[in-house]
């Protein structure tokens, strides 16, 4: 792959990640945007796009962002995007 193609891929992945975060969680803190633009590992960017799509809260995403390239799995209830829909209710949606 040519250098300019690789750079374009990073730019597009960063923008995709920010778009998913904005769609899910609204306006972002400038520090979050800066942290995303500092990412230089394609595998980490791709993993964080999946995390952003599946994390039930921005807090969970930010914890994963801090992990950097050290984390590589996205498993468990921690990544259930509909988990927060049922907080405070039973499975039928009735208040507990």
ChimeraX commands (.cxc) that place a marker at each C-alpha (Angstrom):
marker #1 position 0.00,0.00,0.00 radius 0.5
marker #1 position 1.23,3.47,-0.82 radius 0.5
marker #1 position 1.88,5.91,2.02 radius 0.5
marker #1 position -0.87,8.32,0.91 radius 0.5
marker #1 position -3.42,5.46,0.79 radius 0.5
marker #1 position -2.47,4.42,4.31 radius 0.5
marker #1 position -2.80,8.01,5.58 radius 0.5
marker #1 position -6.19,8.34,3.87 radius 0.5
marker #1 position -7.28,5.12,5.60 radius 0.5
marker #1 position -6.31,6.51,9.00 radius 0.5
marker #1 position -8.16,9.77,8.35 radius 0.5
marker #1 position -11.29,7.90,7.23 radius 0.5
marker #1 position -11.19,5.50,10.20 radius 0.5
marker #1 position -10.76,8.38,12.65 radius 0.5
marker #1 position -13.70,10.23,11.08 radius 0.5
marker #1 position -15.80,7.03,11.13 radius 0.5
marker #1 position -15.03,6.54,14.81 radius 0.5
marker #1 position -15.96,10.13,15.66 radius 0.5
marker #1 position -19.17,9.84,13.63 radius 0.5
marker #1 position -20.25,6.70,15.48 radius 0.5
marker #1 position -19.47,8.35,18.81 radius 0.5
marker #1 position -21.47,11.46,17.92 radius 0.5
marker #1 position -24.44,9.39,16.73 radius 0.5
marker #1 position -24.46,7.32,19.91 radius 0.5
marker #1 position -23.46,9.85,22.57 radius 0.5
marker #1 position -23.95,13.36,21.14 radius 0.5
marker #1 position -21.40,16.16,21.35 radius 0.5
marker #1 position -17.89,15.10,22.27 radius 0.5
marker #1 position -15.38,16.70,24.56 radius 0.5
marker #1 position -12.49,18.22,22.55 radius 0.5
marker #1 position -10.11,15.97,24.54 radius 0.5
marker #1 position -11.84,12.87,23.16 radius 0.5
marker #1 position -11.51,14.15,19.60 radius 0.5
marker #1 position -7.84,14.94,20.18 radius 0.5
marker #1 position -7.23,11.45,21.61 radius 0.5
marker #1 position -8.86,9.86,18.56 radius 0.5
marker #1 position -6.64,11.89,16.23 radius 0.5
marker #1 position -3.55,10.78,18.14 radius 0.5
marker #1 position -4.28,7.11,17.38 radius 0.5
marker #1 position -1.77,5.72,14.88 radius 0.5
marker #1 position -2.53,2.00,14.95 radius 0.5
marker #1 position -5.06,0.79,12.38 radius 0.5
marker #1 position -6.03,-2.29,14.41 radius 0.5
marker #1 position -6.75,-0.12,17.47 radius 0.5
marker #1 position -8.86,2.28,15.41 radius 0.5
marker #1 position -10.90,-0.57,13.94 radius 0.5
marker #1 position -11.40,-2.13,17.39 radius 0.5
marker #1 position -12.52,1.22,18.82 radius 0.5
marker #1 position -15.09,1.63,16.03 radius 0.5
marker #1 position -16.62,-1.67,17.16 radius 0.5
marker #1 position -16.40,-0.59,20.80 radius 0.5
marker #1 position -18.12,2.73,19.98 radius 0.5
marker #1 position -20.94,0.87,18.24 radius 0.5
marker #1 position -21.46,-1.58,21.10 radius 0.5
marker #1 position -20.57,0.20,24.34 radius 0.5
marker #1 position -23.65,1.04,26.40 radius 0.5
marker #1 position -22.13,4.35,27.56 radius 0.5
marker #1 position -19.46,6.88,26.66 radius 0.5
marker #1 position -17.74,5.99,29.94 radius 0.5
marker #1 position -17.19,2.40,28.76 radius 0.5
marker #1 position -15.82,3.68,25.45 radius 0.5
marker #1 position -13.42,6.08,27.21 radius 0.5
marker #1 position -12.09,3.25,29.38 radius 0.5
marker #1 position -11.34,1.27,26.22 radius 0.5
marker #1 position -9.77,4.30,24.56 radius 0.5
marker #1 position -7.34,4.54,27.49 radius 0.5
marker #1 position -6.36,0.89,26.98 radius 0.5
marker #1 position -4.85,1.75,23.60 radius 0.5
marker #1 position -3.45,-1.20,21.69 radius 0.5
marker #1 position -3.19,-3.35,24.84 radius 0.5
marker #1 position -6.83,-4.44,24.66 radius 0.5
marker #1 position -7.98,-6.74,21.90 radius 0.5
marker #1 position -11.28,-8.33,22.96 radius 0.5
marker #1 position -14.79,-6.99,22.96 radius 0.5
marker #1 position -16.82,-9.46,25.02 radius 0.5
marker #1 position -19.43,-9.67,27.74 radius 0.5
marker #1 position -22.30,-7.56,29.00 radius 0.5
marker #1 position -19.97,-4.59,29.11 radius 0.5
marker #1 position -20.50,-4.29,25.34 radius 0.5
marker #1 position -24.25,-4.77,25.17 radius 0.5
marker #1 position -25.57,-1.59,23.49 radius 0.5
marker #1 position -29.16,-2.23,24.60 radius 0.5
marker #1 position -28.25,-2.94,28.21 radius 0.5
marker #1 position -29.03,0.60,29.35 radius 0.5
marker #1 position -32.47,0.45,27.72 radius 0.5
marker #1 position -33.64,-1.92,30.45 radius 0.5
marker #1 position -31.95,-0.32,33.47 radius 0.5
marker #1 position -34.39,-0.12,36.36 radius 0.5
marker #1 position -36.93,-2.45,34.78 radius 0.5
marker #1 position -37.46,-6.14,34.39 radius 0.5
marker #1 position -37.13,-7.87,31.00 radius 0.5
marker #1 position -40.72,-6.91,30.03 radius 0.5
marker #1 position -39.94,-3.24,30.51 radius 0.5
marker #1 position -41.99,-2.96,33.70 radius 0.5
marker #1 position -40.59,-1.01,36.61 radius 0.5
marker #1 position -38.97,-3.14,39.32 radius 0.5
marker link #1:1,2 radius 0.2
marker link #1:2,3 radius 0.2
marker link #1:3,4 radius 0.2
marker link #1:4,5 radius 0.2
marker link #1:5,6 radius 0.2
marker link #1:6,7 radius 0.2
marker link #1:7,8 radius 0.2
marker link #1:8,9 radius 0.2
marker link #1:9,10 radius 0.2
marker link #1:10,11 radius 0.2
marker link #1:11,12 radius 0.2
marker link #1:12,13 radius 0.2
marker link #1:13,14 radius 0.2
marker link #1:14,15 radius 0.2
marker link #1:15,16 radius 0.2
marker link #1:16,17 radius 0.2
marker link #1:17,18 radius 0.2
marker link #1:18,19 radius 0.2
marker link #1:19,20 radius 0.2
marker link #1:20,21 radius 0.2
marker link #1:21,22 radius 0.2
marker link #1:22,23 radius 0.2
marker link #1:23,24 radius 0.2
marker link #1:24,25 radius 0.2
marker link #1:25,26 radius 0.2
marker link #1:26,27 radius 0.2
marker link #1:27,28 radius 0.2
marker link #1:28,29 radius 0.2
marker link #1:29,30 radius 0.2
marker link #1:30,31 radius 0.2
marker link #1:31,32 radius 0.2
marker link #1:32,33 radius 0.2
marker link #1:33,34 radius 0.2
marker link #1:34,35 radius 0.2
marker link #1:35,36 radius 0.2
marker link #1:36,37 radius 0.2
marker link #1:37,38 radius 0.2
marker link #1:38,39 radius 0.2
marker link #1:39,40 radius 0.2
marker link #1:40,41 radius 0.2
marker link #1:41,42 radius 0.2
marker link #1:42,43 radius 0.2
marker link #1:43,44 radius 0.2
marker link #1:44,45 radius 0.2
marker link #1:45,46 radius 0.2
marker link #1:46,47 radius 0.2
marker link #1:47,48 radius 0.2
marker link #1:48,49 radius 0.2
marker link #1:49,50 radius 0.2
marker link #1:50,51 radius 0.2
marker link #1:51,52 radius 0.2
marker link #1:52,53 radius 0.2
marker link #1:53,54 radius 0.2
marker link #1:54,55 radius 0.2
marker link #1:55,56 radius 0.2
marker link #1:56,57 radius 0.2
marker link #1:57,58 radius 0.2
marker link #1:58,59 radius 0.2
marker link #1:59,60 radius 0.2
marker link #1:60,61 radius 0.2
marker link #1:61,62 radius 0.2
marker link #1:62,63 radius 0.2
marker link #1:63,64 radius 0.2
marker link #1:64,65 radius 0.2
marker link #1:65,66 radius 0.2
marker link #1:66,67 radius 0.2
marker link #1:67,68 radius 0.2
marker link #1:68,69 radius 0.2
marker link #1:69,70 radius 0.2
marker link #1:70,71 radius 0.2
marker link #1:71,72 radius 0.2
marker link #1:72,73 radius 0.2
marker link #1:73,74 radius 0.2
marker link #1:74,75 radius 0.2
marker link #1:75,76 radius 0.2
marker link #1:76,77 radius 0.2
marker link #1:77,78 radius 0.2
marker link #1:78,79 radius 0.2
marker link #1:79,80 radius 0.2
marker link #1:80,81 radius 0.2
marker link #1:81,82 radius 0.2
marker link #1:82,83 radius 0.2
marker link #1:83,84 radius 0.2
marker link #1:84,85 radius 0.2
marker link #1:85,86 radius 0.2
marker link #1:86,87 radius 0.2
marker link #1:87,88 radius 0.2
marker link #1:88,89 radius 0.2
marker link #1:89,90 radius 0.2
marker link #1:90,91 radius 0.2
marker link #1:91,92 radius 0.2
marker link #1:92,93 radius 0.2
marker link #1:93,94 radius 0.2
marker link #1:94,95 radius 0.2
marker link #1:95,96 radius 0.2
view
